Amino acid sequence: MHKKWLYRLILSYLPILFAVVFCLIILFFVTLNEAMEKQTSKANGVYAENVLQIVDTTLRNLETMTIKSLLMDDQVGSYFDRPGKLDPYRDYGVTEVLLDFMSPLPMIDSVYLYRAADGKVLMQHFSSRLPDFGDRSFIASAMKNTGGQVWSGIRDLQLFPGEDQRKSVISLVEQVPYFSGEQGLIVINVRKQSLQALIQEMNMENTEICLKDVAGRAFAGGEACSGPQIQSQAVSRISSYTGWTIQVGMERAKAFSLLSAFSNVWAVLGFAAIIGGIAAMTYISHRNYRPIEQVMRRIYSFGEDRAFGLNPQSREGDEFAFIGHALESLIEQTNSYEKQQAEGILHRRNQLFKELLENSGQMSADNWSREAERIGMDGEFAGAVVGIAEIDFYEAFAADYSARDQALFKFTLRSVIQEIAEKEGGSLWTEWIGPGRLGLLFRRSADEETADIPGKTLIIAESARSWVKQHLKFTATFGISGPSAGLSGLSGAYRQALGAGPQNHRRSRPRLCGAGRKPAASGRRHGCAGSGHRRRSPAVPAGERGVEAAD
C-alpha cells in the first residue's frame, strides 16, 4: 500500500515549521517595536488633546466675546430691527462697535453683519447689497445651515467680486436672533496665519502637528500633514466643539543595537531547533497515520466479505480516495434504504387515512396510537370533522391536462388548503382518497371547544373556495360533515361529507351537515336530510364553477 498521504503530510509540515520559526523571530522584533509605538502613541495622544484644548479654548473665547460685544449690543440689535431705513448716523455707530470689537483681537481679519430683510451687508468700513458682495455664496449657505457648526473650515474670502487677492480665513457664524437666525448673520473671519502661529508656538522638537477641518483640508501645520512621520505614526483627536481633527506624530525611535545583532550562538540554537522540530514532526506524523491505516484495513476486509463494491485497484490510489470510495458506496446504500423506508411510511399514512374514514369503528384507541406513532403523527384525538374536496367535472379535467399538469394542480390544491388551515390554527390531515377526491380530517385537541370546529372548518373551506376560483383554471366542491366525538364516529362523518356536497350539491357557499341533520333516506345515494341536490351540468363554463362545500 502506497503511503502517499503520509509523505504528503510530512512534507506539508516542513514549511509550517520554517514559517513558525521565522514568525517567532519576527514577532520578537515586532513586539519590542509595538511596545515603543504604544508609548509614543500614548504620549502623542496626551499632547494632541492638550493642543486641541488650547485651540478650542481660544475659539470659544472669541465666540463668547462676539456674543457679548456684538450679539447683545443695542446698536447692533437696532440695525437688524429696522430694515429698509436709511440712517447713515446709526450705521456709523454700528461700524464703530465693529472697530472697537476688532481692535484688541489681531487674529480677526474682518467682521460683517448681514441683514436678511433687505439683503444689506455692513462691514467696519463700508456697506453693500448682497448681490454686489463678494462673499454672498457663503452667506447663502450659512442661512440654510441652521443649527450646524458655528465655525467653518478653511475657505477663501473675497469681499468684492473680481478681486484678485483672496484670503484664507476661518469664519465664525452667529445667527440673529441666536436660536432662529431669521433676521440675519454676524460673520467673524479669522486669519489662517493666526491659527498657524498658535499651533507653532505649542510645537515641540521632533513633533509634527496637522490641523484639519471637517472636510479634511489642512490649514495649520500644512507642511507636516504630508510628511512620513505624520502619516506613519499619527494620533488623531476630533474636537467636539468645531469638528476639526488634529494629528500629532513623532519620529520613530531607533532600534536597540542588541536587537540588530545576530551572533553565532543564535544561529546554532536556531538550526538545532529546526532539526529537532523535523524529527518530532516525523515521529508524530507516523503516530497519527496509524489510525487511518487501521480504518483502511477494516474497510477493505469489510468490502471483501460483503461485496461492498471495492476492488483491489481502488487501493492503488491514495488513502483518501480509497476511503472516499467506500463512503460513497455506504451513502448510496443508506439513501436507497431511507428512500424505501419513506415511501413505505407515505403509503401507510394513506392506507391508515382510508381505514379511519371507512372502518373507524373497528379501530381501537390503542391501535390508533400505535399506528400514529409509526407514521410520525400526534396520537391525540378528542374529536374531528371530516371533509371532502372534489375537483369538479374530473373527466373533463383529466382530458384537458397532461398527467404532469394534473399532479401539479392537485399539489397546489392540497397545499393551499393546508396553508389556510395553518393560518386559522386548525389541525388538518389531508390525503388523496380517489383520482379527483381529497379527504380532509380536521382534528380537535383536548383543550379546544367542540363548537369551534364547524365554524373554523367553514372558514377554511370558504377561503379555499375563493382562492381556487380566483387563481386556478378549475373549480372544486367541498362537502363537510358535522362534528364527530371520537374515532368510532369518523365513518359516519365521512358518509355525511359524501352526501353533503361533492356529488350532489352545487351551491355557491360551503355547506355542513350539522348536528340534528341526518343523512338522506334510502332513495338517495348521498345528501343531508331536507337538502336537495342538482345534477352536474357539463354545459356550465369552467370560469362559472364555484368551489362549494356542504354546510
URHURA-V415072 format. One record per residue. PHI is phi in whole degrees, -180 to 180 (none if undefined). OMEGA is omega in whole degrees, 0 to 359 (NA if undefined). Layout:
# URHURA-V415072
phi;omega
PHI;OMEGA
PHI;OMEGA
This chain:
# URHURA-V415072
phi;omega
none;180
-74;182
-106;182
-66;183
-67;178
-62;181
-66;177
-64;179
-66;181
-65;181
-67;179
-73;180
-77;186
-62;176
-61;178
-64;180
-63;180
-62;181
-65;180
-64;180
-62;180
-64;179
-66;178
-63;179
-65;179
-64;181
-61;180
-62;179
-69;182
-65;181
-62;178
-64;180
-65;179
-65;179
-62;178
-68;180
-66;178
-64;178
-65;178
-65;180
-64;179
-64;178
-66;178
-63;180
-64;178
-64;181
-66;180
-64;179
-64;179
-66;180
-64;181
-65;178
-66;178
-66;179
-63;180
-64;180
-65;179
-62;181
-71;177
-65;178
-63;178
-65;178
-67;179
-63;178
-64;178
-65;180
-67;183
-73;188
-86;184
-115;186
-65;182
-100;180
-78;183
-67;182
-67;177
-66;178
-64;179
-68;177
-63;180
-79;184
-86;184
-122;181
-73;175
83;181
-100;179
-87;180
-141;184
-58;182
-65;179
-68;177
-62;177
-63;177
-63;179
-66;179
-65;176
-64;177
-63;179
-66;179
-67;178
-64;179
-71;184
-80;189
-59;179
-84;185
-122;183
-68;182
-76;180
-85;178
-88;182
-160;177
-137;172
-144;179
-111;177
-115;179
-104;187
-73;186
-64;182
-121;177
69;181
-92;177
-118;182
-121;177
-112;184
-72;182
-126;183
-157;175
-130;183
-157;172
-91;186
-59;180
-62;181
-97;185
-90;184
-70;183
-102;185
-69;179
-65;178
-68;178
-63;181
-63;179
-69;179
-68;178
-68;178
-78;185
-88;179
-82;179
79;180
-91;179
-68;180
-77;180
-105;176
-83;172
-84;179
-68;181
-150;178
-95;182
-102;176
-134;186
-78;182
-125;178
-60;180
85;180
-71;183
-75;185
-85;178
-112;180
-113;175
-91;184
-135;170
-120;190
-109;171
-101;182
-115;175
-117;182
-85;178
-126;353
-63;193
-62;187
-97;184
-109;179
76;182
-74;182
-85;180
156;186
-138;166
-116;185
-116;177
-110;181
-102;181
-104;181
-66;175
-64;181
-63;180
-66;178
-68;177
-62;179
-65;178
-63;179
-68;182
-65;178
-65;181
-94;183
-73;179
-103;180
-70;180
63;180
-125;179
-118;182
-121;177
-135;179
-112;183
-125;178
-86;184
-64;180
-81;179
89;178
-84;181
-84;178
-134;172
-144;186
73;187
-61;181
-69;182
-87;186
-67;180
-105;181
-74;181
-66;181
-66;185
-70;180
-81;187
-87;187
-141;183
-94;174
-113;184
-108;173
-136;181
-113;180
-80;176
-75;182
-89;183
-102;186
81;180
-76;181
-118;176
-116;179
-120;181
-127;178
-135;178
-126;177
-69;179
-67;175
-75;180
-72;180
-66;178
-66;181
-64;180
-65;183
-72;181
-82;180
-86;179
-134;188
-83;178
-66;179
-62;178
-63;181
-66;180
-62;179
-63;180
-67;178
-65;178
-62;180
-66;180
-68;180
-64;178
-63;178
-66;178
-63;180
-63;181
-66;180
-68;178
-64;179
-64;181
-67;179
-64;177
-63;179
-69;179
-73;182
-80;184
-60;178
-61;179
-66;179
-64;178
-65;178
-62;180
-63;180
-64;180
-68;179
-64;182
-67;178
-65;178
-65;180
-70;179
-68;183
-75;190
-121;180
53;188
-77;180
94;180
-100;178
-126;182
-60;181
-66;180
-67;180
-82;182
-76;175
-79;179
-78;188
-67;182
-67;177
-66;178
-64;180
-66;179
-63;178
-62;179
-65;180
-66;178
-61;178
-63;179
-65;180
-66;179
-62;179
-65;180
-66;179
-63;179
-63;180
-67;180
-66;178
-64;177
-62;180
-65;181
-65;179
-64;177
-66;180
-67;179
-62;178
-64;180
-68;177
-63;181
-67;180
-66;179
-66;178
-63;179
-65;181
-65;178
-65;183
-74;186
-95;184
-136;182
-67;181
-68;181
-92;182
-110;179
-85;180
-65;179
-66;179
-62;179
-63;180
-63;180
-66;180
-65;179
-63;179
-66;180
-65;183
-93;174
78;180
-116;175
-77;184
-83;182
-66;184
-149;181
-93;182
167;184
-160;170
-128;182
-100;178
-133;177
-128;173
-118;185
-118;177
-71;181
-68;176
51;188
-65;180
-62;178
-68;177
-61;181
-68;180
-76;184
-80;188
-121;176
-73;181
-62;179
-68;179
-67;178
-62;179
-63;179
-66;179
-64;179
-64;177
-62;179
-64;180
-60;181
-66;181
-65;180
-63;180
-62;180
-64;181
-65;179
-64;178
-63;178
-65;179
-65;180
-82;179
79;180
-98;177
-96;188
-120;175
-118;182
-121;175
-149;175
-79;182
-111;178
-167;181
-57;180
-123;186
-124;179
-110;178
-84;181
-124;179
-124;179
-90;183
-91;179
-109;176
-81;184
-67;183
-91;181
-101;181
-70;180
-65;182
-67;182
-78;185
-66;183
-60;181
-63;179
-65;179
-65;178
-64;178
-63;180
-64;181
-65;180
-65;178
-64;178
-65;178
-59;182
-65;182
-66;181
-63;180
-62;185
-84;192
-111;185
-109;183
-95;176
-138;178
-122;179
-138;180
-114;182
-108;170
-122;186
-129;181
-87;170
-79;182
-70;177
-109;185
-79;184
-162;182
-64;187
-65;183
-93;183
-68;180
-64;177
-64;177
-64;178
-64;178
-65;176
-60;181
-64;177
-64;180
-78;186
-78;185
-167;194
-57;182
-110;189
-122;188
-114;175
-135;181
-117;189
-85;183
-128;174
-62;183
-130;186
-123;170
-78;185
-86;178
-65;180
89;177
-106;188
-92;175
-62;183
-64;180
-72;186
-70;163
-119;178
-112;177
-77;185
-143;174
118;175
-91;178
-60;179
88;180
-114;180
-83;175
-143;179
-122;175
-75;172
-70;179
-123;181
-61;181
-75;180
-71;181
-63;182
-64;181
-69;183
-95;183
-76;180
-96;173
-88;189
-120;176
-145;179
-74;187
-89;NA
